[in-house]
C-alpha cells in the first residue's frame, strides 16, 4: 500500500452552492472514490441554514453514509465582528474578503457557534463531525481556546493539521488551493498548484471551493493535480491521521 497520503476536501458545502458542490464531488469522486471530505457551513451568510429534513440535509446524510468525511466549517462563514486590533482587521480583510468568521470571536462566542453548528450537522448525519476548519483557515485566540475544550478531535489551518486538545501536530505541509477572485490570483494559483503538487510531504492536502467550477482552466488544474498526486499517494481521510 502506498504510504504517502492525499487528503482532499470541498469547502463551503451549503445549500447555497448545491450545484457547485455536485460538480466538485463528481470531479473529486472520479479520482478518489468516496475518500474525500466536505467542509460544511451550517448557515452560510445567515440565510442558508441547513434545515433537518430538507432535500439538502438528506443529500448531506447520504454523502456521509457513503463514507465522505464531514467537518464543521464555521457557522456563518462571514466575519461579522469588529476586530480589536488593526492588524487583525487588515489580515481579515486582505486574506479573506471578510470571510474569516473565527478570527475575531471571543472564546465564549466561538464555543457557542461551534456547539450550535455541531448540533445542526450531527443531528442530520447521526454521527459526530470529524473535525473543524475555520473559514479561510483563520483562527483567533478565542477560537483556539474554544476548540481546545470542544472535544472536536482535529482542526487544520494552511500549514498543518493538529489535535486541539493536545496541540499535537498530525500532519504538516501547505494546502493546495485555487483562487478565482481576480485573473491575477487565478493565474498565480494555477502556477502554485503545478509546483506544490510535487511537494515531498507525507500528507498532501487539496482544498477546492464552489467558485472553482466556473473556470475551465482551474477545473483542469484540479484534475491534473489529483491525477499527479495519485501516482504516488493514496486518498486518505483526516480521521486516520489520529491513528498514525
Ligand atoms: Zn470556506
Boltz pocket constraint, residues with backbone or C-beta under 6 A from the ligand:
constraints:
  - pocket:
      binder: B
      contacts: [[A, 11], [A, 12], [A, 73], [A, 77], [A, 134], [A, 135], [A, 136]]
      max_distance: 6.0
